[in-house]
Amino acid sequence: MMETVVKNLAILFYFIMACCFFVQWLGFFIDDKEMNSVQRYLSMVILAVATILWPLIVPLAYLELLKFHKKHKQVIDLLISLSDAKLCDE
């Protein structure tokens, strides 16, 4: 009984997260006005695959984000310090 409940909760969590990611990523694709029809079609295929495989895609995307931040850390820190300085001046 308990095993079934846990399994059903895991499946429910998977589908809720998949829906959340799908809606978010669909918004990104819709906002991109520079795509032609072929690129839009391929983007929808990628969106479908990424939605199904989100437990793999999200950690990989996060690792890419960390790598980007590490590579551009000095520029990011400079922009943050400029932003903080501008807020202090106001």
C-alpha contacts under 8 A as a table, 3 or more apart, distances in Angstrom:
res1	aa1	res2	aa2	distance
1	M	4	T	5.28
1	M	5	V	6.46
2	M	5	V	5.09
2	M	6	V	6.24
3	E	6	V	5.20
3	E	7	K	6.14
4	T	7	K	5.06
4	T	8	N	6.06
5	V	8	N	5.12
5	V	9	L	6.12
6	V	9	L	5.09
6	V	10	A	6.17
7	K	10	A	5.11
7	K	11	I	6.26
8	N	11	I	5.10
8	N	12	L	6.06
9	L	12	L	4.97
9	L	13	F	6.02
10	A	13	F	5.07
10	A	14	Y	6.16
11	I	14	Y	5.04
11	I	15	F	6.31
12	L	15	F	5.26
12	L	16	I	6.11
13	F	16	I	5.15
13	F	17	M	6.08
14	Y	17	M	5.34
14	Y	18	A	6.04
15	F	18	A	4.90
15	F	19	C	6.10
16	I	19	C	5.18
16	I	20	C	6.26
17	M	20	C	4.98
17	M	21	F	6.11
18	A	21	F	5.20
18	A	22	F	5.97
18	A	51	T	5.46
18	A	52	I	6.88
18	A	54	W	6.71
19	C	22	F	5.01
19	C	23	V	6.14
19	C	51	T	7.68
20	C	23	V	5.34
20	C	24	Q	6.24
21	F	24	Q	5.12
21	F	25	W	5.96
21	F	51	T	6.55
21	F	54	W	7.73
22	F	25	W	5.28
22	F	26	L	5.82
22	F	47	L	7.07
22	F	48	A	7.87
22	F	51	T	5.75
23	V	26	L	5.11
23	V	27	G	6.23
24	Q	27	G	5.24
24	Q	28	F	6.66
25	W	28	F	5.04
25	W	29	F	6.39
25	W	47	L	7.08
26	L	29	F	5.08
26	L	30	I	6.09
26	L	47	L	7.35
27	G	30	I	5.12
27	G	31	D	6.08
28	F	31	D	5.24
28	F	32	D	6.49
29	F	32	D	5.34
29	F	40	R	7.66
29	F	43	S	7.26
30	I	33	K	7.23
32	D	35	M	6.37
35	M	38	V	7.93
35	M	39	Q	5.63
35	M	40	R	5.90
36	N	39	Q	5.36
36	N	40	R	6.07
37	S	40	R	4.96
37	S	41	Y	6.12
38	V	41	Y	5.13
38	V	42	L	6.27
39	Q	42	L	5.12
39	Q	43	S	5.99
40	R	43	S	4.97
40	R	44	M	6.26
41	Y	44	M	5.17
41	Y	45	V	6.45
42	L	45	V	5.05
42	L	46	I	6.19
43	S	46	I	5.00
43	S	47	L	5.95
44	M	47	L	4.82
44	M	48	A	6.18
45	V	48	A	5.17
45	V	49	V	6.35
46	I	49	V	5.13
46	I	50	A	5.92
47	L	50	A	5.10
47	L	51	T	5.97
48	A	51	T	5.18
48	A	52	I	6.38
49	V	52	I	5.23
49	V	53	L	6.13
50	A	53	L	5.02
50	A	54	W	5.48
50	A	57	I	6.37
51	T	54	W	5.23
53	L	56	L	5.68
53	L	57	I	6.18
54	W	57	I	4.75
54	W	58	V	5.68
55	P	58	V	6.00
55	P	59	P	7.14
56	L	59	P	5.99
56	L	60	L	6.52
57	I	60	L	5.24
57	I	61	A	6.05
58	V	61	A	5.10
58	V	62	Y	6.15
59	P	62	Y	4.98
59	P	63	L	6.21
60	L	63	L	5.08
60	L	64	E	6.34
61	A	64	E	5.05
61	A	65	L	6.24
62	Y	65	L	4.94
62	Y	66	L	6.23
63	L	66	L	5.06
63	L	67	K	6.16
64	E	67	K	5.03
64	E	68	F	6.14
65	L	68	F	5.08
65	L	69	H	6.16
66	L	69	H	5.05
66	L	70	K	6.10
67	K	70	K	5.12
67	K	71	K	6.15
68	F	71	K	5.13
68	F	72	H	6.17
69	H	72	H	5.26
69	H	73	K	5.40
69	H	76	I	7.57
70	K	73	K	5.13
72	H	75	V	5.53
72	H	76	I	6.22
73	K	76	I	5.11
73	K	77	D	6.00
74	Q	77	D	5.17
74	Q	78	L	6.11
75	V	78	L	5.02
75	V	79	L	6.19
76	I	79	L	5.16
76	I	80	I	6.17
77	D	80	I	5.04
77	D	81	S	6.09
78	L	81	S	5.14
78	L	82	L	6.11
79	L	82	L	5.08
79	L	83	S	6.06
80	I	83	S	5.03
80	I	84	D	6.10
81	S	84	D	4.99
81	S	85	A	6.04
82	L	85	A	5.06
82	L	86	K	6.11
83	S	86	K	5.10
83	S	87	L	6.26
84	D	87	L	5.09
84	D	88	C	6.26
85	A	88	C	5.11
85	A	89	D	6.32
86	K	89	D	5.18
86	K	90	E	6.62
87	L	90	E	5.40
